Amino acid sequence: MSEILERLAEVLEARKGADPKSSYVAGLYAKGLDAILKKIGEEATETVMAAKDGVPERIVSEITDLWFHTLVLLAYQGLRPEQVLLELERRFGVSGIEEKAGRTAR
Ligand SMILES: N=c1c2ncn([C@@H]3O[C@H](COP(=O)(O)OP(=O)(O)OP(=O)(O)O)[C@@H](O)[C@H]3O)c2ncn1[C@@H]1O[C@H](COP(=O)(O)O)[C@@H](O)[C@H]1O
């Protein structure tokens, strides 16, 4: 599952040297942090609206946009998706193992 994240992270890294006019991501980098954060806010709101409407395809589509823009933020800040996956694994690892063993997590 993380292979697609790795490949996308590589593309997002490569876009740091691209012409802002030729690439959506390079354009966002050129506009700066506030523009990236604005997109994340918009996509989060669109996700909430899609969930309220309850149309599965729209929920998936909006969450894809949201995840994409959080990946752009990670790249912009010099961070990598693996760091988030590791943190997720660290948090889920304990409760996931407890659940499998039939114990109550927390
Ligand atoms: N995966 C994506 C991706 N997902 C979402 N988006 C863009 O995110 C934006 C979503 O914003 P909205 O829904 O608000 O749509 P919009 O109104 O057109 O957005 P704005 O142009 O107003 O920001 C759209 O412009 C989408 O095209 C993406 N843009 C690019 N990619 C991939 O990212 C890589 C780099 O892209 P470029 O920088 O364009 O080469 C390539 O591999 C692309 O396939």
The ligand as a MOL file (V3000), in Angstrom:
LIG
                    3D

  0  0  0     0  0            999 V3000
M  V30 BEGIN CTAB
M  V30 COUNTS 44 47 0 0 0
M  V30 BEGIN ATOM
M  V30 1 N -2.6010 13.1490 -7.6670 0
M  V30 2 C -2.7060 14.3160 -8.0680 0
M  V30 3 C -3.8250 15.1630 -7.6810 0
M  V30 4 N -4.9060 14.9410 -6.9150 0
M  V30 5 C -5.5770 16.1020 -6.9210 0
M  V30 6 N -4.9560 17.0230 -7.6740 0
M  V30 7 C -5.3630 18.3880 -7.9780 0
M  V30 8 O -5.8870 18.9800 -6.8140 0
M  V30 9 C -6.8520 19.9420 -7.1810 0
M  V30 10 C -8.0880 19.7030 -6.3630 0
M  V30 11 O -8.6100 20.8990 -6.1070 0
M  V30 12 P -10.1740 21.1950 -6.3400 0
M  V30 13 O -10.9780 19.9690 -6.0900 0
M  V30 14 O -10.4660 22.3800 -5.4980 0
M  V30 15 O -10.2320 21.5140 -7.8910 0
M  V30 16 P -9.8310 22.8820 -8.5690 0
M  V30 17 O -10.9210 23.8540 -8.3150 0
M  V30 18 O -9.5100 22.5300 -9.9920 0
M  V30 19 O -8.5030 23.3020 -7.7740 0
M  V30 20 P -7.6560 24.6510 -7.9550 0
M  V30 21 O -7.0140 24.5690 -9.3230 0
M  V30 22 O -8.5960 25.7900 -7.7760 0
M  V30 23 O -6.6380 24.5580 -6.8330 0
M  V30 24 C -7.1460 19.7740 -8.6760 0
M  V30 25 O -6.5400 20.8010 -9.4190 0
M  V30 26 C -6.5080 18.4340 -8.9810 0
M  V30 27 O -6.0030 18.3400 -10.2910 0
M  V30 28 C -3.8630 16.4780 -8.1570 0
M  V30 29 N -2.8740 17.0160 -8.9370 0
M  V30 30 C -1.8460 16.2150 -9.2900 0
M  V30 31 N -1.7420 14.8990 -8.8780 0
M  V30 32 C -0.5550 14.0900 -9.2630 0
M  V30 33 O 0.5700 14.7540 -8.7260 0
M  V30 34 C 1.6810 14.6190 -9.5940 0
M  V30 35 C 2.2590 15.9780 -9.9070 0
M  V30 36 O 1.2890 16.7680 -10.5760 0
M  V30 37 P 1.7250 18.0610 -11.4410 0
M  V30 38 O 2.4210 18.9630 -10.5200 0
M  V30 39 O 0.4570 18.6330 -12.0060 0
M  V30 40 O 2.6580 17.5390 -12.5300 0
M  V30 41 C 1.1960 13.9230 -10.8590 0
M  V30 42 O 1.5890 12.5870 -10.7370 0
M  V30 43 C -0.3280 14.0520 -10.7660 0
M  V30 44 O -0.9450 12.9410 -11.3350 0
M  V30 END ATOM
M  V30 BEGIN BOND
M  V30 1 2 1 2
M  V30 2 1 2 3
M  V30 3 1 2 31
M  V30 4 1 3 4
M  V30 5 2 3 28
M  V30 6 2 4 5
M  V30 7 1 5 6
M  V30 8 1 6 7
M  V30 9 1 6 28
M  V30 10 1 7 8
M  V30 11 1 7 26
M  V30 12 1 8 9
M  V30 13 1 9 10
M  V30 14 1 9 24
M  V30 15 1 10 11
M  V30 16 1 11 12
M  V30 17 2 12 13
M  V30 18 1 12 14
M  V30 19 1 12 15
M  V30 20 1 15 16
M  V30 21 2 16 17
M  V30 22 1 16 18
M  V30 23 1 16 19
M  V30 24 1 19 20
M  V30 25 2 20 21
M  V30 26 1 20 22
M  V30 27 1 20 23
M  V30 28 1 24 25
M  V30 29 1 24 26
M  V30 30 1 26 27
M  V30 31 1 28 29
M  V30 32 2 29 30
M  V30 33 1 30 31
M  V30 34 1 31 32
M  V30 35 1 32 33
M  V30 36 1 32 43
M  V30 37 1 33 34
M  V30 38 1 34 35
M  V30 39 1 34 41
M  V30 40 1 35 36
M  V30 41 1 36 37
M  V30 42 2 37 38
M  V30 43 1 37 39
M  V30 44 1 37 40
M  V30 45 1 41 42
M  V30 46 1 41 43
M  V30 47 1 43 44
M  V30 END BOND
M  V30 END CTAB
M  END
